[in-house]
Amino acid sequence: MDQARRGALRLIGGLGAAAALGRAAGQTGKIMSRKIPSTGEELPAIGLGTWQVFDAGEDASARAPLREVIANFSKAGGKLIDSSPMYGSAESVAGDLVAELGLRARLFIATKVWTRGCDDGIREMERSFQRLRVKQMDLMQVHNLLDVDVHTRTLLDWKSKSRIRYLGITHYTASAHAEVERQLKKQKYDFLQINYSLAEQAAENRLLPYCLENKIAVIANRPFAEGAMFERVRGKPLPSWAAEIGAASWAQYFLKWIVGHPAITCAIPGTGKPEHIADNVAAGFGALPDGKMRLRMARYFDSL
Ligand SMILES: NC(=O)c1ccc[n+]([C@@H]2O[C@H](COP(=O)([O-])OP(=O)(O)OC[C@H]3O[C@@H](n4cnc5c(N)ncnc54)[C@H](OP(=O)(O)O)[C@@H]3O)[C@@H](O)[C@H]2O)c1
């Protein structure tokens, strides 16, 4: 962290001003990006998840803060928004808001297919294109490996016709990691989306090294273990040395630890709150922990 940011941080005095820090970071630098290994395209390392938090239906008052979340996310340089037909109205809500804000061209829209059968898969994905209001999907993923071989065939065809730009698979639990690894060995995917956080570290045993070696981008889902990690640190101060990597809040501590792993392309915290998106994208600025620091961070978290 540079001198100016350290000074600003001291002045601001901790977490309450995470939003201000995000703005400051946004003004002075560019959000950190990682290359998608299959193409070399740059993708900002902090994305936005929509599970639960974007299931707002048609309710205008519930949509208002979500519009602000997307606007601020994009303003700070964020790009990847992840959704799924499994997430209630989230695809429609995100699609409508992105269209209203005129941000489609600046974002990287990812969703999933979550059904059985080729025809049902095609129907569901066509609906996702409409709901998200995109002509071309940046990333289509097979959700939780459901009927994965069938949908992969469709997606390879769609990729060859440029209906989608990238294809991937997802899962969210360590008990599925072996199956995920088998699938990655069967078929070359551009992306793996998998659970990875200080509370759920199992992906780094085999999946992350495999992806690094085989040039597969990795999206870390559940970066806060669905929010449970905040319960664990509630009322506990950050260690003073968190300032060395510019982590001014627990969210930034958690996210910087994730994107500090060389296999990780992007972490996608879910939030529906403008103050939380400012906090989260701030993790995409400043220093990242090296291996030694990541170990120290993990030990400290384990001790709480
Ligand atoms: N199988 C799959 O493909 C799969 C499975 C799970 C998740 N996902 C994807 O991954 C995304 C992330 O996972 P997740 O949503 O389950 O869990 P998560 O991102 O680990 O945690 C989300 C929770 O953290 C809270 N939060 C976010 N930022 C915060 C901050 N700065 N300070 C305090 N609280 C904060 C959110 O509430 P607020 O609204 O109050 O901020 C929400 O309750 C999902 O949205 C989804 O897109 C995919």
Ligand as a Chemical Component Dictionary entry (heavy atoms), coordinates in Angstrom:
data_LIG
# 
_chem_comp.id                   LIG 
_chem_comp.type                 NON-POLYMER 
_chem_comp.pdbx_formal_charge   0 
_chem_comp.three_letter_code    LIG 
# 
loop_
_chem_comp_atom.comp_id 
_chem_comp_atom.atom_id 
_chem_comp_atom.alt_atom_id 
_chem_comp_atom.type_symbol 
_chem_comp_atom.charge 
_chem_comp_atom.model_Cartn_x 
_chem_comp_atom.model_Cartn_y 
_chem_comp_atom.model_Cartn_z 
_chem_comp_atom.pdbx_ordinal 
LIG N1  N1  N 0  -23.142 -23.927 -7.643 1  
LIG C1  C1  C 0  -22.923 -22.691 -7.999 2  
LIG O1  O1  O 0  -22.763 -22.412 -9.168 3  
LIG C2  C2  C 0  -22.899 -21.600 -6.966 4  
LIG C3  C3  C 0  -23.078 -21.921 -5.622 5  
LIG C4  C4  C 0  -22.991 -20.884 -4.694 6  
LIG C5  C5  C 0  -22.749 -19.572 -5.114 7  
LIG N2  N2  N 1  -22.612 -19.301 -6.447 8  
LIG C6  C6  C 0  -22.341 -17.921 -6.913 9  
LIG O2  O2  O 0  -21.405 -17.319 -6.041 10 
LIG C7  C7  C 0  -21.921 -16.110 -5.507 11 
LIG C8  C8  C 0  -21.380 -15.863 -4.118 12 
LIG O3  O3  O 0  -21.756 -16.871 -3.204 13 
LIG P1  P1  P 0  -22.895 -16.662 -2.093 14 
LIG O4  O4  O 0  -23.763 -15.530 -2.518 15 
LIG O5  O5  O -1 -23.507 -17.965 -1.815 16 
LIG O6  O6  O 0  -22.116 -16.305 -0.782 17 
LIG P2  P2  P 0  -20.997 -15.217 -0.355 18 
LIG O7  O7  O 0  -20.686 -14.331 -1.489 19 
LIG O8  O8  O 0  -19.939 -15.992 0.285  20 
LIG O9  O9  O 0  -21.776 -14.404 0.783  21 
LIG C9  C9  C 0  -22.866 -13.610 0.484  22 
LIG C10 C10 C 0  -23.363 -12.971 1.779  23 
LIG O10 O10 O 0  -22.381 -12.084 2.297  24 
LIG C11 C11 C 0  -22.976 -10.795 2.555  25 
LIG N3  N3  N 0  -21.966 -9.776  2.204  26 
LIG C12 C12 C 0  -21.473 -9.479  0.974  27 
LIG N4  N4  N 0  -20.533 -8.519  1.048  28 
LIG C13 C13 C 0  -20.438 -8.173  2.348  29 
LIG C14 C14 C 0  -19.643 -7.232  3.055  30 
LIG N5  N5  N 0  -18.736 -6.474  2.431  31 
LIG N6  N6  N 0  -19.803 -7.129  4.405  32 
LIG C15 C15 C 0  -20.700 -7.905  5.059  33 
LIG N7  N7  N 0  -21.504 -8.815  4.447  34 
LIG C16 C16 C 0  -21.370 -8.952  3.108  35 
LIG C17 C17 C 0  -24.183 -10.735 1.648  36 
LIG O11 O11 O 0  -25.216 -9.964  2.215  37 
LIG P3  P3  P 0  -25.539 -8.439  1.790  38 
LIG O12 O12 O 0  -26.528 -8.478  0.683  39 
LIG O13 O13 O 0  -26.087 -7.899  3.067  40 
LIG O14 O14 O 0  -24.256 -7.782  1.403  41 
LIG C18 C18 C 0  -24.632 -12.193 1.582  42 
LIG O15 O15 O 0  -25.475 -12.502 2.663  43 
LIG C19 C19 C 0  -23.442 -16.334 -5.571 44 
LIG O16 O16 O 0  -24.164 -15.120 -5.441 45 
LIG C20 C20 C 0  -23.568 -17.016 -6.897 46 
LIG O17 O17 O 0  -23.524 -16.071 -7.954 47 
LIG C21 C21 C 0  -22.649 -20.301 -7.368 48 
# 
loop_
_chem_comp_bond.comp_id 
_chem_comp_bond.atom_id_1 
_chem_comp_bond.atom_id_2 
_chem_comp_bond.value_order 
_chem_comp_bond.pdbx_ordinal 
LIG N1  C1  SING 1  
LIG C1  O1  DOUB 2  
LIG C1  C2  SING 3  
LIG C2  C3  SING 4  
LIG C2  C21 DOUB 5  
LIG C3  C4  DOUB 6  
LIG C4  C5  SING 7  
LIG C5  N2  DOUB 8  
LIG N2  C6  SING 9  
LIG N2  C21 SING 10 
LIG C6  O2  SING 11 
LIG C6  C20 SING 12 
LIG O2  C7  SING 13 
LIG C7  C8  SING 14 
LIG C7  C19 SING 15 
LIG C8  O3  SING 16 
LIG O3  P1  SING 17 
LIG P1  O4  DOUB 18 
LIG P1  O5  SING 19 
LIG P1  O6  SING 20 
LIG O6  P2  SING 21 
LIG P2  O7  DOUB 22 
LIG P2  O8  SING 23 
LIG P2  O9  SING 24 
LIG O9  C9  SING 25 
LIG C9  C10 SING 26 
LIG C10 O10 SING 27 
LIG C10 C18 SING 28 
LIG O10 C11 SING 29 
LIG C11 N3  SING 30 
LIG C11 C17 SING 31 
LIG N3  C12 SING 32 
LIG N3  C16 SING 33 
LIG C12 N4  DOUB 34 
LIG N4  C13 SING 35 
LIG C13 C14 SING 36 
LIG C13 C16 DOUB 37 
LIG C14 N5  SING 38 
LIG C14 N6  DOUB 39 
LIG N6  C15 SING 40 
LIG C15 N7  DOUB 41 
LIG N7  C16 SING 42 
LIG C17 O11 SING 43 
LIG C17 C18 SING 44 
LIG O11 P3  SING 45 
LIG P3  O12 DOUB 46 
LIG P3  O13 SING 47 
LIG P3  O14 SING 48 
LIG C18 O15 SING 49 
LIG C19 O16 SING 50 
LIG C19 C20 SING 51 
LIG C20 O17 SING 52 
# 
